[in-house]
Amino acid sequence: MSKPSVPRGTRDFQADEMLRREFIFETIRSVFRLYGYQPIETPAMEHLSTLLGKYGEEGDRLIFRILNSGDFLAGISDEELLERETGRLSPRICEKGLRYDLTVPFARFVVQHRNNLIFPFRRYQIQPVWRADRPQKGRYREFFQCDADVIGSNSLLNEYELVRIIEDV
């Protein structure tokens, strides 16, 4: 009987690691809040139509695709399956994917909620992202990103402020 394990490129965190990581995240959050940034959260999965084409060809290959729910092969003939034309088959059985980063979901968020946002809009986000990359030492398939952005202002003071945030963290 094989021992249970996590998929390559992912990891478990013990309590001591979680406490250190939560301390770091809370430090980052407190600095973001100090500068007036507001937290948002987006879903782990997005429509592939939202994700694809935004990262370039290589980035598109690194997106984890999610099979459609239920009988995702319904309506697909045996001949189509045997052809193994993934370029044509994939869009029919996968319509969602895990986010590759936080930027594209943020852009979708702004477009979707623009009537409820006050601009310039300062946001921060600390959430996991996934990349279907070959795992290597220090390179994981699942990891956290900490983003801060200002949208709706061309002022260079925002760039200066972001540098100050980095210094303060």
N, C-alpha and C positions, 0 to 999 in steps of 0.2 A: 504494500500500500504506500503510495507516494505521499510525501509530506505536503500540506497545503502551502501555497506561496502566492505572492502577488504577481501580476503580469510584469514582464521586463519593462524597465523605465518608469515604474511607479514604486512607491515605498510607504511603509507604515511609519508613524511617528509615536514614540513612547512619550510618557507624561513629561519627563524632563525636557525633551525636545519641544514638545508642544508649549510648555511654559515659556521657554526662551523665544520661540517663534511668536507667540501671542504678545510677549513684551515688545518685540520688535515691531509687530504690526500696530500695536497700540501707540507706540512712540510715533510712528509714521502718521497714523490717523490724527493724533493730537496736533502735530505740526500742520497737516492739511487743514484742520478745523481752525487753527489759529489764524491762518491766512484767508479764511472765509470760503473754503471749498466745501461743497456739499456731497455727501455720499450718495451713490446710486448703485443699483445692482441689476445686472441683466442675466437672462437665463443661460445655463451652461450650453444649451443647444440653440441654434438658429436655423432658419431655412437656408438650404444650400445656395439658393438664388441670392441671398444676402451675402454669403461668405465668398463664393467663387468669383474669381476675376479681380479681387481686391489685393491679393498678395503676390500676383505674378504666377507663372506656370509652376515654378518650384514650390511656392507656398501652397498652391491649390493641391498639390500632391501630398502635402503634410497635414491636410485636414482629415480628421477621423469622421467618416461617414456613418450615419445611423440608419439601419434598415427600417423601412416602413413597418408600422405595426400590423399585426394580423397576418393574413396570407399575402405576403409581399410578392409572391410569384404568380398570383392570380393574373390572368390576362397575358402571360408570357409563355410563348410556345416552347416546346422541347427543342425545336430547331434553333431558336434564339439563344437558349441556354447552351446548346452544344457549340454554337459559333464562338462563344467566349469573347464577344465584342464588348469589353467592359465600358468603352466609351458610350455605347448606345444603351447598354443594359443598366448601368449604374443610375442614371437619372430616373429610371422607371421604378427602381426598387429602393432608392435612397433619396429622400427629399429634405433631410435634415443632417446637420453635422455639429460636432462639438466646436466651440469657439477656439480659434487659433491664437488670438490675442484679445485685448479689450478695446482696441481702437475701432474696428469695424462695427461691433455691437453698439459702441457709444454713438457712432454716426447714425446708425439705425434708430437708436433711442432718441436722438435729437430730432430727426425727421418726424418720427412718430409722435413725439410729445412737444413739438415746438410751440404749440399754442398755450402750453401750460408752463413754459420756462421763461424766466426773466433773464434777458441778455444784458451784458455779458454773463454767461453761465460758467461758473467754476465748479468742476466736479472732480471727485476722486473715487477710485474704485480699487478694491483689493479682493481679487477673486482668482480661482484656479483657471488655467488654460491648458489645452492639450495639443500636442503635435505628434503626428504619426511618423516620427523620425526614428532613425536607428539609435537606440540608447547607447551612450558611452559614459565613461567616467565623468561625473558632474553634469551630464546632459540627460535630462529626464523627459519622459513623454507627458507627464503631468507636473505642473509647477504653478506657483502663484506669481501674479504680476501686480504691481502697485503703480497705478497710473494717476496722473493729475493733469487736467487740461482746462484751458479757458477757450470758450468759443463765443464768437460774436463781438470781438474786439481786435483791432489791429495795433493797439498800443504796445510799444516795445517794453513798457513797464511790466507787462505780463511776463516777458522773457526774463527780465531781471528778477522778478518775484519768484519764478520757478528755480532760478539759480540759488536764490536765498533759501528756498525750501530745501533744496538738496543740501546746502550747507548746514541748515538747522537740524536736519535728520541725522 
